[in-house]
């Protein structure tokens, strides 16, 4: 089930809201847990068992981590935590990839190839596995007490607003809300507003941009011209941002409706002026997870430049692999790691002496070439697409651009390019400040009504687009 589906919007969400707010306060966590497990099991009941295994395993490991904190046995618990969670993730996500990568080598060596049946990837397994691991590790570190109530542990791991595609929520950030939370009218209204904005990002922008991006990337190798190649990667870069940030907005908004405050996951990453800055703005919950639970424990930047570079490359190689079981994702991680190392080694200081425009252009160019690896079906496909981007594609004219560049896509591109920056938000803040100056009370009511009407109109447009389309998968669901 996806947030942008008719089933979720018109059946699931109204049902959970009605039952949640009519239930006694002491039963509300249980209501959310039941609906969250139902949400995760929708369409694939076998995933229900996997979720229960993850919940039970990490609840017990959390209790053990609390009991053995500060003792040698605690390290064994941590080793078991990492092995059990990564073992689960590795089986479902990487077993086929490892076998497919090994079999050509085995065949070359004259050895018997490994037979492995296709293993279906459970939706969102990378997200809830990392979230569960962070809880046990934080208990071991003494940053949060072990949760003795298994229902709260279960709700934390399976909470449906951010279960499938994040943000990855730390238990330390919502432990108090798990025990006791309240929902104000203003908070609920803000949750609705945030959810509708995220829904519009997904349906009106990401889905519109995906049509051209998918069509262009499906062109056989060597068949894409220079201009079409750049149109394709710009559409994909914006699609990816609005798809994922839209989901994060919806997750944050849903959390507010139920009294939870999730941290922001994006901070206008495409305004960055370096790859280092980009990773401080993109997918913040994953970036900070790798920083706090891998980069820093490896030594971070405390053990000299060479060790720092090795740590950075290790983190981003694994970051690429986390996103998907393919060599394209591995190379994408190494690609970003290499630029982060270069910026730390001296290129960053050189960039600081350049104009803001130059630094921004450099960052966007690196990101564009990187996103090709992220989207391409194989490294060979990425290489062919890169050739088109630098002018080594077909020598024919770019009249084919008109095949993809419809009026609808042009509108989506303009809106996406504007709203991918803080410009629109700052304009709204300026208008709000201007409106508050010597403003009569009756005008406040009119402006509040106008906001409600505008959000209603946005929902109407989004609902109409949903009714007319069957394309709704979130890109990050496959991770």
KEMI-576191 format. One line per field, with one value per residue (C-alpha): residue number from 1; x, y, z. Coordinates in nm, 3 decimals, always signed. Layout:
BEGIN
resi = [NUM | ...] .
u = [X | ...] .
v = [Y | ...] .
w = [Z | ...] .
***
This chain:
BEGIN
resi = [1 | 2 | 3 | 4 | 5 | 6 | 7 | 8 | 9 | 10 | 11 | 12 | 13 | 14 | 15 | 16 | 17 | 18 | 19 | 20 | 21 | 22 | 23 | 24 | 25 | 26 | 27 | 28 | 29 | 30 | 31 | 32 | 33 | 34 | 35 | 36 | 37 | 38 | 39 | 40 | 41 | 42 | 43 | 44 | 45 | 46 | 47 | 48 | 49 | 50 | 51 | 52 | 53 | 54 | 55 | 56 | 57 | 58 | 59 | 60 | 61 | 62 | 63 | 64 | 65 | 66 | 67 | 68 | 69 | 70 | 71 | 72 | 73 | 74 | 75 | 76 | 77 | 78 | 79 | 80 | 81 | 82 | 83 | 84 | 85 | 86 | 87 | 88 | 89 | 90 | 91 | 92 | 93 | 94 | 95 | 96 | 97 | 98 | 99 | 100 | 101 | 102 | 103 | 104 | 105 | 106 | 107 | 108 | 109 | 110 | 111 | 112 | 113 | 114 | 115 | 116 | 117 | 118 | 119 | 120 | 121 | 122 | 123 | 124 | 125 | 126 | 127 | 128 | 129 | 130 | 131 | 132 | 133 | 134 | 135 | 136 | 137 | 138 | 139 | 140 | 141 | 142 | 143 | 144 | 145 | 146 | 147 | 148 | 149 | 150 | 151 | 152 | 153 | 154 | 155 | 156 | 157 | 158 | 159 | 160 | 161 | 162 | 163 | 164 | 165 | 166 | 167 | 168 | 169 | 170 | 171 | 172 | 173 | 174 | 175 | 176 | 177 | 178 | 179 | 180 | 181 | 182 | 183 | 184 | 185 | 186 | 187 | 188 | 189 | 190 | 191 | 192 | 193 | 194 | 195 | 196 | 197 | 198 | 199 | 200 | 201 | 202 | 203 | 204 | 205 | 206 | 207 | 208 | 209 | 210 | 211 | 212 | 213 | 214 | 215 | 216 | 217 | 218 | 219 | 220 | 221 | 222 | 223 | 224 | 225 | 226 | 227 | 228 | 229 | 230 | 231 | 232 | 233 | 234 | 235 | 236 | 237 | 238 | 239 | 240 | 241 | 242 | 243 | 244 | 245 | 246 | 247 | 248 | 249 | 250 | 251 | 252 | 253 | 254 | 255 | 256 | 257 | 258 | 259 | 260 | 261 | 262 | 263 | 264 | 265 | 266 | 267 | 268 | 269 | 270 | 271 | 272 | 273 | 274 | 275 | 276 | 277 | 278 | 279 | 280 | 281 | 282 | 283 | 284 | 285 | 286 | 287 | 288 | 289 | 290 | 291 | 292 | 293 | 294 | 295 | 296 | 297 | 298 | 299 | 300 | 301 | 302 | 303 | 304 | 305 | 306 | 307 | 308 | 309 | 310 | 311 | 312 | 313 | 314 | 315 | 316 | 317 | 318 | 319 | 320 | 321 | 322 | 323 | 324 | 325 | 326 | 327 | 328 | 329 | 330 | 331 | 332 | 333 | 334 | 335 | 336 | 337 | 338 | 339 | 340 | 341 | 342 | 343 | 344 | 345 | 346 | 347 | 348 | 349 | 350 | 351 | 352 | 353 | 354 | 355 | 356 | 357 | 358 | 359 | 360 | 361 | 362 | 363 | 364 | 365 | 366 | 367 | 368 | 369 | 370 | 371 | 372 | 373 | 374 | 375 | 376 | 377 | 378 | 379 | 380 | 381 | 382 | 383 | 384 | 385 | 386 | 387 | 388 | 389 | 390 | 391 | 392 | 393 | 394 | 395 | 396 | 397 | 398 | 399 | 400 | 401 | 402 | 403 | 404 | 405 | 406 | 407 | 408 | 409 | 410 | 411 | 412 | 413 | 414 | 415 | 416 | 417 | 418 | 419 | 420 | 421 | 422 | 423 | 424 | 425 | 426 | 427 | 428 | 429 | 430 | 431 | 432 | 433 | 434 | 435 | 436 | 437 | 438 | 439 | 440 | 441 | 442 | 443 | 444 | 445 | 446 | 447 | 448 | 449 | 450 | 451 | 452 | 453 | 454 | 455 | 456 | 457 | 458 | 459 | 460 | 461 | 462 | 463 | 464 | 465 | 466 | 467 | 468 | 469 | 470 | 471 | 472 | 473 | 474 | 475 | 476 | 477 | 478 | 479] .
u = [+0.000 | +0.132 | +0.033 | -0.066 | -0.313 | -0.690 | -0.711 | -0.484 | -0.635 | -1.003 | -1.019 | -0.713 | -0.628 | -0.987 | -1.038 | -0.722 | -0.792 | -1.149 | -1.059 | -0.745 | -0.916 | -1.224 | -1.016 | -0.916 | -0.575 | -0.422 | -0.517 | -0.394 | -0.049 | -0.217 | -0.449 | -0.153 | +0.039 | -0.248 | -0.295 | +0.081 | +0.116 | -0.187 | -0.037 | +0.293 | +0.126 | -0.106 | -0.059 | +0.206 | +0.096 | +0.426 | +0.597 | +0.398 | +0.614 | +0.936 | +0.822 | +0.737 | +1.079 | +1.254 | +1.043 | +1.089 | +1.460 | +1.541 | +1.321 | +1.514 | +1.848 | +1.755 | +1.681 | +2.012 | +2.199 | +2.051 | +2.146 | +2.505 | +2.581 | +2.935 | +3.042 | +3.231 | +2.913 | +2.769 | +3.011 | +2.888 | +2.533 | +2.634 | +2.803 | +2.490 | +2.274 | +2.474 | +2.505 | +2.136 | +2.003 | +2.253 | +2.204 | +1.832 | +1.896 | +2.169 | +1.957 | +1.660 | +1.844 | +2.187 | +2.177 | +2.076 | +2.325 | +2.613 | +2.522 | +2.481 | +2.820 | +2.998 | +2.858 | +3.053 | +3.374 | +3.282 | +3.200 | +3.532 | +3.713 | +3.528 | +3.342 | +2.976 | +2.760 | +2.545 | +2.173 | +1.967 | +1.598 | +1.488 | +1.423 | +1.155 | +1.273 | +1.047 | +0.933 | +1.130 | +1.357 | +1.663 | +1.480 | +1.327 | +1.641 | +1.862 | +1.603 | +1.587 | +1.967 | +1.996 | +1.763 | +1.971 | +2.299 | +2.165 | +2.059 | +2.410 | +2.560 | +2.336 | +2.160 | +1.817 | +1.692 | +1.587 | +1.215 | +1.053 | +0.711 | +0.720 | +0.422 | +0.620 | +0.919 | +0.686 | +0.522 | +0.858 | +0.985 | +0.657 | +0.502 | +0.338 | +0.400 | +0.775 | +0.794 | +0.845 | +1.080 | +1.186 | +1.290 | +1.493 | +1.372 | +1.591 | +1.419 | +1.580 | +1.380 | +1.035 | +1.072 | +0.880 | +0.606 | +0.577 | +0.500 | +0.275 | +0.173 | -0.109 | -0.247 | -0.341 | -0.573 | -0.287 | -0.056 | -0.316 | -0.381 | -0.008 | +0.011 | -0.264 | -0.093 | +0.243 | +0.085 | -0.100 | +0.213 | +0.405 | +0.122 | +0.124 | +0.502 | +0.466 | +0.158 | +0.178 | +0.555 | +0.741 | +0.491 | +0.482 | +0.860 | +0.893 | +0.717 | +0.994 | +1.276 | +1.164 | +1.107 | +1.451 | +1.638 | +1.464 | +1.609 | +1.864 | +2.231 | +2.369 | +2.028 | +2.006 | +2.116 | +2.295 | +1.991 | +1.758 | +2.015 | +2.028 | +1.650 | +1.629 | +1.874 | +1.727 | +1.381 | +1.513 | +1.705 | +1.394 | +1.170 | +1.391 | +1.393 | +1.019 | +0.936 | +1.147 | +1.103 | +0.732 | +0.718 | +0.916 | +0.675 | +0.380 | +0.548 | +0.623 | +0.268 | +0.112 | +0.336 | +0.209 | -0.152 | -0.080 | +0.134 | +0.484 | +0.749 | +0.985 | +1.300 | +1.335 | +1.487 | +1.571 | +1.702 | +1.690 | +1.986 | +2.003 | +2.115 | +2.438 | +2.773 | +2.975 | +2.916 | +3.003 | +2.724 | +2.487 | +2.522 | +2.439 | +2.110 | +2.007 | +1.840 | +1.954 | +1.835 | +2.050 | +2.351 | +2.350 | +2.294 | +2.607 | +2.799 | +2.701 | +2.698 | +2.973 | +3.197 | +3.263 | +3.315 | +3.562 | +3.764 | +3.606 | +3.864 | +4.053 | +4.328 | +4.496 | +4.407 | +4.469 | +4.247 | +3.985 | +3.980 | +3.953 | +3.665 | +3.483 | +3.522 | +3.406 | +3.099 | +2.991 | +3.061 | +2.826 | +2.585 | +2.566 | +2.514 | +2.242 | +2.047 | +2.045 | +2.202 | +2.375 | +2.715 | +2.564 | +2.475 | +2.817 | +2.984 | +2.747 | +2.860 | +3.228 | +3.167 | +3.034 | +3.298 | +3.571 | +3.441 | +3.408 | +3.769 | +3.882 | +3.701 | +3.853 | +4.199 | +4.211 | +3.956 | +3.712 | +3.949 | +4.000 | +3.624 | +3.582 | +3.791 | +3.555 | +3.227 | +2.905 | +2.778 | +3.084 | +3.057 | +2.688 | +2.739 | +3.015 | +2.790 | +2.493 | +2.714 | +2.863 | +2.517 | +2.380 | +2.651 | +2.610 | +2.234 | +2.295 | +2.466 | +2.178 | +1.918 | +2.099 | +2.027 | +2.398 | +2.741 | +2.751 | +2.419 | +2.552 | +2.867 | +2.660 | +2.440 | +2.743 | +2.877 | +2.554 | +2.577 | +2.922 | +2.832 | +2.937 | +2.583 | +2.407 | +2.498 | +2.134 | +1.945 | +1.756 | +1.414 | +1.340 | +1.327 | +0.971 | +0.870 | +0.931 | +0.890 | +0.513 | +0.342 | +0.257 | +0.619 | +0.735 | +0.499 | +0.612 | +0.978 | +0.930 | +0.737 | +0.987 | +1.289 | +1.135 | +1.012 | +1.338 | +1.487 | +1.388 | +1.260 | +0.892 | +0.910 | +1.082 | +0.820 | +0.550 | +0.732 | +0.767 | +0.396 | +0.310 | +0.527 | +0.382 | +0.030 | +0.085 | +0.169 | -0.128 | -0.365 | -0.729 | -0.866 | -1.121 | -0.840 | -0.670 | -0.983 | -0.992 | -0.626 | -0.675 | -0.973 | -0.770 | -0.503 | -0.764 | -0.917 | -0.577 | -0.492 | -0.835 | -0.770 | -0.430 | -0.591 | -0.857 | -0.591 | -0.394 | -0.701 | -0.796 | -0.446 | -0.465 | -0.795 | -0.649 | -0.327 | -0.225 | +0.147 | +0.226 | +0.524 | +0.775 | +1.134 | +1.270 | +1.024 | +1.269 | +1.539] .
v = [+0.000 | +0.343 | +0.683 | +0.804 | +0.522 | +0.553 | +0.268 | +0.452 | +0.798 | +0.709 | +0.389 | +0.313 | +0.663 | +0.766 | +0.433 | +0.457 | +0.822 | +0.750 | +0.442 | +0.601 | +0.915 | +0.734 | +0.473 | +0.531 | +0.692 | +0.381 | +0.176 | +0.417 | +0.261 | -0.077 | +0.066 | +0.214 | -0.112 | -0.318 | -0.079 | -0.059 | -0.436 | -0.448 | -0.170 | -0.355 | -0.687 | -0.540 | -0.722 | -0.958 | -1.135 | -1.327 | -1.001 | -1.008 | -1.296 | -1.115 | -0.805 | -1.008 | -1.175 | -0.838 | -0.697 | -0.996 | -1.028 | -0.663 | -0.633 | -0.919 | -0.779 | -0.440 | -0.593 | -0.783 | -0.467 | -0.287 | -0.569 | -0.604 | -0.234 | -0.149 | -0.514 | -0.742 | -0.934 | -0.614 | -0.637 | -0.987 | -0.856 | -0.586 | -0.841 | -1.055 | -0.749 | -0.655 | -1.015 | -1.096 | -0.779 | -0.771 | -1.144 | -1.090 | -0.798 | -0.985 | -1.292 | -1.106 | -0.827 | -0.954 | -1.335 | -1.330 | -1.051 | -1.243 | -1.564 | -1.384 | -1.218 | -1.540 | -1.776 | -1.627 | -1.669 | -2.026 | -2.104 | -1.954 | -2.171 | -2.481 | -2.518 | -2.595 | -2.286 | -2.205 | -2.250 | -1.996 | -1.944 | -1.581 | -1.421 | -1.152 | -0.828 | -0.727 | -0.368 | -0.122 | -0.384 | -0.156 | +0.118 | -0.077 | -0.291 | +0.015 | +0.171 | -0.140 | -0.163 | +0.200 | +0.133 | -0.158 | +0.029 | +0.337 | +0.118 | -0.027 | +0.322 | +0.436 | +0.698 | +0.549 | +0.291 | -0.050 | -0.058 | -0.322 | -0.296 | -0.516 | -0.329 | -0.004 | -0.173 | -0.325 | +0.010 | +0.185 | -0.062 | -0.097 | +0.253 | +0.290 | +0.661 | +0.606 | +0.228 | +0.182 | +0.461 | +0.653 | +0.885 | +0.652 | +0.758 | +0.720 | +0.584 | +0.863 | +1.115 | +0.963 | +0.764 | +1.029 | +1.037 | +0.659 | +0.680 | +0.988 | +1.225 | +1.460 | +1.597 | +1.963 | +2.110 | +2.321 | +2.019 | +1.807 | +2.085 | +2.121 | +1.745 | +1.762 | +2.055 | +1.876 | +1.553 | +1.727 | +1.908 | +1.581 | +1.411 | +1.687 | +1.659 | +1.291 | +1.287 | +1.618 | +1.653 | +1.324 | +1.118 | +1.375 | +1.390 | +1.011 | +0.966 | +1.140 | +1.007 | +0.645 | +0.675 | +0.829 | +0.580 | +0.294 | +0.401 | +0.138 | +0.217 | +0.467 | +0.596 | +0.908 | +1.247 | +1.514 | +1.732 | +1.439 | +1.283 | +1.600 | +1.630 | +1.271 | +1.315 | +1.651 | +1.493 | +1.195 | +1.408 | +1.613 | +1.305 | +1.135 | +1.441 | +1.506 | +1.136 | +1.083 | +1.421 | +1.395 | +1.064 | +1.216 | +1.511 | +1.272 | +1.064 | +1.373 | +1.500 | +1.167 | +1.158 | +1.501 | +1.383 | +1.114 | +1.331 | +1.227 | +1.474 | +1.322 | +1.509 | +1.664 | +1.444 | +1.699 | +2.055 | +2.173 | +1.957 | +2.096 | +2.438 | +2.280 | +2.417 | +2.101 | +1.728 | +1.753 | +2.006 | +1.793 | +1.505 | +1.742 | +1.820 | +1.494 | +1.202 | +1.336 | +1.039 | +0.798 | +1.031 | +1.077 | +0.702 | +0.615 | +0.893 | +0.793 | +0.415 | +0.351 | +0.647 | +0.760 | +0.406 | +0.341 | +0.638 | +0.919 | +1.188 | +1.137 | +0.906 | +1.099 | +1.182 | +0.837 | +0.662 | +0.933 | +0.873 | +0.497 | +0.550 | +0.779 | +0.537 | +0.246 | +0.435 | +0.539 | +0.203 | +0.053 | +0.344 | +0.256 | -0.111 | -0.019 | +0.146 | -0.161 | -0.499 | -0.416 | -0.300 | +0.026 | +0.120 | +0.012 | +0.232 | +0.519 | +0.497 | +0.488 | +0.779 | +0.998 | +0.877 | +0.974 | +1.329 | +1.363 | +1.250 | +1.492 | +1.781 | +1.695 | +1.651 | +2.004 | +2.046 | +2.186 | +2.475 | +2.538 | +2.552 | +2.804 | +3.051 | +3.023 | +3.203 | +3.072 | +3.003 | +2.792 | +2.587 | +2.531 | +2.432 | +2.187 | +2.025 | +1.987 | +1.840 | +1.582 | +1.494 | +1.458 | +1.212 | +1.031 | +0.995 | +0.823 | +0.541 | +0.539 | +0.503 | +0.296 | -0.075 | -0.158 | +0.012 | -0.039 | +0.144 | +0.426 | +0.457 | +0.477 | +0.745 | +0.943 | +0.943 | +1.104 | +1.366 | +1.476 | +1.484 | +1.139 | +1.020 | +1.005 | +1.284 | +1.336 | +1.654 | +1.685 | +1.713 | +1.401 | +1.630 | +1.720 | +1.357 | +1.389 | +1.760 | +1.805 | +2.114 | +1.917 | +1.818 | +2.176 | +2.304 | +2.029 | +2.113 | +2.486 | +2.425 | +2.161 | +2.382 | +2.663 | +2.453 | +2.257 | +2.578 | +2.781 | +3.063 | +2.969 | +2.905 | +3.240 | +3.416 | +3.261 | +3.364 | +3.720 | +3.736 | +3.604 | +3.867 | +4.139 | +4.027 | +4.039 | +4.409 | +4.612 | +4.350 | +4.353 | +4.035 | +3.983 | +3.972 | +3.694 | +3.487 | +3.555 | +3.458 | +3.142 | +3.054 | +3.119 | +2.878 | +2.610 | +2.665 | +2.651 | +2.324 | +2.191 | +2.288 | +2.119 | +1.802 | +1.817 | +1.843 | +1.559 | +1.337 | +1.405 | +1.308 | +0.991 | +0.892 | +0.938 | +0.745 | +0.401 | +0.486 | +0.539 | +0.339 | +0.524 | +0.486 | +0.421 | +0.135 | -0.100 | -0.018] .
w = [+0.000 | -0.090 | +0.050 | -0.296 | -0.360 | -0.349 | -0.097 | +0.146 | +0.101 | +0.107 | +0.313 | +0.526 | +0.652 | +0.741 | +0.919 | +1.129 | +1.221 | +1.331 | +1.535 | +1.681 | +1.810 | +1.940 | +2.125 | +2.490 | +2.517 | +2.675 | +2.364 | +2.097 | +2.063 | +2.016 | +1.749 | +1.560 | +1.590 | +1.446 | +1.155 | +1.095 | +1.070 | +0.841 | +0.629 | +0.592 | +0.514 | +0.250 | -0.080 | +0.058 | +0.380 | +0.401 | +0.498 | +0.824 | +0.954 | +0.862 | +1.048 | +1.358 | +1.347 | +1.328 | +1.613 | +1.843 | +1.771 | +1.832 | +2.139 | +2.303 | +2.185 | +2.328 | +2.667 | +2.657 | +2.555 | +2.856 | +3.094 | +2.964 | +2.910 | +3.017 | +3.037 | +2.802 | +2.732 | +2.586 | +2.294 | +2.221 | +2.221 | +1.976 | +1.753 | +1.762 | +1.686 | +1.380 | +1.259 | +1.305 | +1.141 | +0.856 | +0.810 | +0.762 | +0.528 | +0.343 | +0.278 | +0.134 | -0.045 | -0.145 | -0.176 | -0.544 | -0.619 | -0.461 | -0.645 | -0.978 | -0.929 | -0.827 | -1.091 | -1.387 | -1.187 | -1.095 | -1.458 | -1.570 | -1.315 | -1.431 | -1.100 | -1.043 | -1.037 | -0.734 | -0.775 | -0.583 | -0.632 | -0.677 | -0.339 | -0.330 | -0.170 | +0.121 | +0.091 | +0.304 | +0.463 | +0.448 | +0.636 | +0.920 | +0.965 | +1.010 | +1.239 | +1.458 | +1.475 | +1.582 | +1.876 | +2.012 | +1.958 | +2.138 | +2.431 | +2.444 | +2.436 | +2.719 | +2.508 | +2.575 | +2.827 | +2.699 | +2.621 | +2.841 | +2.678 | +2.363 | +2.215 | +2.212 | +2.050 | +1.792 | +1.721 | +1.691 | +1.428 | +1.234 | +1.265 | +0.925 | +0.846 | +0.802 | +0.780 | +0.406 | +0.298 | +0.605 | +0.743 | +0.964 | +1.310 | +1.619 | +1.927 | +2.128 | +1.924 | +1.986 | +2.310 | +2.504 | +2.239 | +2.257 | +2.627 | +2.625 | +2.348 | +2.269 | +1.944 | +1.924 | +1.663 | +1.526 | +1.516 | +1.338 | +1.085 | +1.022 | +0.970 | +0.707 | +0.534 | +0.526 | +0.403 | +0.119 | +0.006 | +0.000 | -0.188 | -0.450 | -0.485 | -0.558 | -0.781 | -0.966 | -1.002 | -0.955 | -1.153 | -1.435 | -1.458 | -1.445 | -1.779 | -1.974 | -1.755 | -1.792 | -2.166 | -2.227 | -2.010 | -2.189 | -2.525 | -2.638 | -2.576 | -2.825 | -2.927 | -2.709 | -2.838 | -2.635 | -2.556 | -2.492 | -2.256 | -2.048 | -2.047 | -1.923 | -1.636 | -1.527 | -1.521 | -1.326 | -1.074 | -1.002 | -1.003 | -0.746 | -0.521 | -0.532 | -0.507 | -0.195 | -0.029 | -0.105 | +0.081 | +0.369 | +0.384 | +0.395 | +0.666 | +0.875 | +0.825 | +0.923 | +1.228 | +1.335 | +1.299 | +1.559 | +1.787 | +1.670 | +1.559 | +1.304 | +1.207 | +0.863 | +0.594 | +0.320 | +0.320 | -0.043 | -0.151 | -0.505 | -0.380 | -0.254 | -0.364 | -0.303 | -0.275 | +0.094 | +0.142 | -0.066 | +0.179 | +0.464 | +0.290 | +0.115 | +0.299 | +0.634 | +0.836 | +0.631 | +0.618 | +0.995 | +1.046 | +0.850 | +1.025 | +1.379 | +1.346 | +1.092 | +1.007 | +1.364 | +1.501 | +1.217 | +1.343 | +1.143 | +1.072 | +1.399 | +1.272 | +0.997 | +0.637 | +0.483 | +0.738 | +0.687 | +0.313 | +0.363 | +0.607 | +0.365 | +0.078 | +0.295 | +0.413 | +0.066 | -0.090 | +0.170 | +0.121 | -0.246 | -0.166 | +0.087 | -0.194 | -0.412 | -0.486 | -0.814 | -0.933 | -1.056 | -0.698 | -0.573 | -0.833 | -0.748 | -0.385 | -0.483 | -0.723 | -0.441 | -0.199 | -0.446 | -0.477 | -0.099 | -0.063 | -0.334 | -0.165 | +0.171 | +0.018 | -0.123 | -0.399 | -0.144 | -0.060 | -0.430 | -0.482 | -0.202 | -0.402 | -0.698 | -0.753 | -0.607 | -0.960 | -1.046 | -0.727 | -0.783 | -1.147 | -1.046 | -0.784 | -1.017 | -1.291 | -1.053 | -0.923 | -1.277 | -1.378 | -1.049 | -1.091 | -1.424 | -1.233 | -0.988 | -1.264 | -1.526 | -1.555 | -1.567 | -1.569 | -1.946 | -1.981 | -1.763 | -1.975 | -2.294 | -2.139 | -2.021 | -2.376 | -2.495 | -2.216 | -2.330 | -2.698 | -2.819 | -2.887 | -3.224 | -3.462 | -3.564 | -3.479 | -3.153 | -3.308 | -3.103 | -2.800 | -2.897 | -2.851 | -2.478 | -2.405 | -2.386 | -2.244 | -1.929 | -1.879 | -1.940 | -1.668 | -1.428 | -1.497 | -1.430 | -1.108 | -0.995 | -1.063 | -0.857 | -0.565 | -0.544 | -0.403 | -0.094 | -0.317 | -0.295 | +0.080 | +0.142 | -0.066 | +0.151 | +0.468 | +0.339 | +0.255 | +0.601 | +0.772 | +0.553 | +0.631 | +1.005 | +1.007 | +1.143 | +1.013 | +1.133 | +1.285 | +1.007 | +0.752 | +0.950 | +0.902 | +0.529 | +0.488 | +0.695 | +0.477 | +0.164 | +0.286 | +0.348 | +0.005 | -0.164 | +0.011 | -0.085 | -0.446 | -0.432 | -0.302 | -0.574 | -0.846 | -0.688 | -0.653 | -1.015 | -1.128 | -0.920 | -1.077 | -1.424 | -1.361 | -1.242 | -1.198 | -0.831 | -0.700 | -0.485 | -0.607 | -0.258 | -0.194 | -0.364 | -0.110] .
***
